[in-house]
Amino acid sequence: MSVSFSLDGHRLASSDKAGRLILWNLDLKPNDLLAYGCNWVHDYLKTNPNVSEKERHLCDGIGI
């Protein structure tokens, strides 16, 4: 239902319709976050036929 970042950008609070609150620790360095994201989408970028050739190489040399 709602998402809010802390002022320092290191934490995120989210809530759902049932009233549950989840606190997320985002204490990652920018390069760590980029590597995490690239590891997450690696197979998608390499195998999805709808990804352009240029986009297939967005994460080359990052992560994994």
N, C-alpha and C positions, 0 to 999 in steps of 0.2 A: 504494500500500500504506500510505503514511504521509504525514502533513502536520504541519508544526510551524511556528509563528510565532516570530519573534525577540521578545525581551522588549520592545523598543521599538515593535513592530508594523509596522516598515518593511520587513521581509523575511520570506519564506516559503520553507521547504525542503520539497520533495516527493520521494518515491521511488516506484519501480515494482517489479514482480516481478523484472525483469531486473537490479535493483540500481542502476539509474541514479538519480542525484540531480540535481534541478533546483532552482536558487536563483532566486527571483523577487524583483525589486525592487518593493516596494509603497510607495515613497517619494512618496505622494500626499497632498495636503491633503484633509481630509474632504469639502469641497465639490467638489473635483476627482473624487473617487471617486463621489460621488452623481451628478454630471453624466455621468461615464463610464457608470455603470449605467443611467441614464435614456436616454442615447443608444442603448444596446444594446437596450433593451426597447421603445423608442418605437413601432415598427411593430406589435409584438405587442399592446401595450396598445390601440392605436387600431383594429386590424382583427380581432382574435380574437373570435368570437361568444360565447365562454364567459367573457369578462371583463365584470364588472358595470359599469354606467354610472359609478358612483362611482370604481371602480378605473381606469377609462380616463383619468382626470385626475390620477393620482398624480404624474406627472412634468411637468405643465403648468408652464411657466416655468423649467424646470431643463434645462440642457444645450442641445443642438441650437441 
